[in-house]
Structures are given as structure tokens and as C-alpha cells.
Amino acid sequence: MVEDCKFGFSTTDNDNMSFVYGDESKVAQARSNYLRKQGIANKDAVFIKLEHGTSIHRVGLQHQGNLLDPARQDEIIGDGLITNQPGLTLFLVVADCIGAMVFDPISKSIGLIHAGRKGIEQNILKKAIDAMSVEYDSEPSDLILIASPSISAESYIFDDSEGIDMQFWGQDVSKGKDGKYHMDIKSRLEAQAIKGGIKKSNITISPIDTFTNKSYFSHRRSMATGEREGRFAVYAVIKS
């Protein structure tokens, strides 16, 4: 089933993928080099600028080509892209948040979402499932969810519960032996996927912790250590 699509993510070895945190020419080169290694032409990619909301955009060939141009980064703003166009590569950048592909092997449609704390609280995954159902007649039980490396509960720590919606997070926020609160965005995304109708057997969420694994950029680690900020790429594409 997954042979019909490709999903991947870069590492720090591929360099920073965000224009916000790097020299524009170097970032453009890093994006281009990374996709070339995946067998993808940068002209065939569409980039979405994130806003920690739930806007899902249906995109087609008319949207491609904005990946390397700093002046075109604001063309699509939101937190999710969906398409049924083979060869159109969906592309976003993250550091600790989850980048997740939703693929329908029946309708041959695909989605790519950014699911951080705010997006999960607003259930962006359900918005993507609903959008694919409307646009492509997707059935949730057919969908496949694959999620990128992201921050784990061991590292996503809050000094106290102030500002945390404890009723929403429930058992996915727990008080650790350190006396601090630990939030599990991986567990909550999986629960939302299952509640949304995706089969547990069709869900794969990376166990890699971006905070502790220096192969990935981490916003929280940057704040804690003072190391330079950066973002890694997440992409999804239906094979032509």
C-alpha cells in the first residue's frame, strides 16, 4: 500500500531547511540538495508556511515551484496540504513538532500536516481526514498515517501546569519524578487518529526524540543550550 507514495524527513546532516534561521541562498541550496537525493525536483514541490492553526489547503500543479524562492514563502499559509496529484511533493519544516503524512491508497490522495501542541489541541488531524473525505471520498479506515521524529514526553517538560489544558490532555500529561509535567504529543496524535477512524495497524509514529537526538533540529533544545536554531524538512508525495 505504501509503495504508491514516499514520505521522508531530513536530518541536521542535510543542514537547516528554514529561511527564518539561515542564509537564504544556503537554505535554498540545502532544500534543493536534499530533494535531489530523494529523486525529487525542487520545481515539483509546494511549500507551506506554518501558523499553528488548522487550515488545510488543497493544492495542485498550479501551486508548485515556491520552494526555493524566499519571496514566495507566504503564498500558502496554514498547517496542512492535501492533493491527489502524482509527483507533486508536499513540503514543510519542523523542529520538535510532528510532521505527518496521511495517505489514501484507494483514492491515491495524500496529506501532509504539522501537528504541534496547538495543532493537536485543535485536532488538525481530524481536519485533514475530513478534508480528504470531502475532496477525495476517502474513508478513514483506508488511511495510513506515518509521523516524523518529534519531541517525546521525556523531554517535553513544563515546570508547572499553568497554561496546560489538563482536561484535554488527560493521561497524556503526567507529573514525573522530577516534579515537572511531561506532555506526550505522540500518544495524543495516535489517540486522535484512532478516534478519527484510522486503524491502529495503519499508524506509524516515529519514537525518535528530537530533543535528545542531535540528528534533528529541536527548538526546545536550542532554547535550553543556546545552540543555533534550525528546522528539518518533512515531505510526502504520491509516486508518478
LINPECOR-V549329 format. One record per helix or strand. SS is the DSSP state (2 for helix, 1 for strand). FROM is the first residue (numbers start at 1). LEN is the number of residues. If there is no record, write none. Layout:
<<SS:FROM:LEN> <SS:FROM:LEN>>
//
This chain:
<<2:2:3> <1:5:5> <2:12:3> <2:19:3> <2:24:14> <2:42:3> <1:45:3> <1:49:2> <1:56:3> <2:61:3> <2:70:3> <1:77:2> <1:80:4> <1:89:6> <1:98:7> <1:109:7> <2:117:5> <2:124:13> <2:140:3> <1:143:5> <1:150:1> <1:157:2> <2:166:7> <1:173:3> <1:181:3> <2:185:11> <2:200:3> <1:203:3> <1:209:1> <2:219:7> <1:232:7>>
//
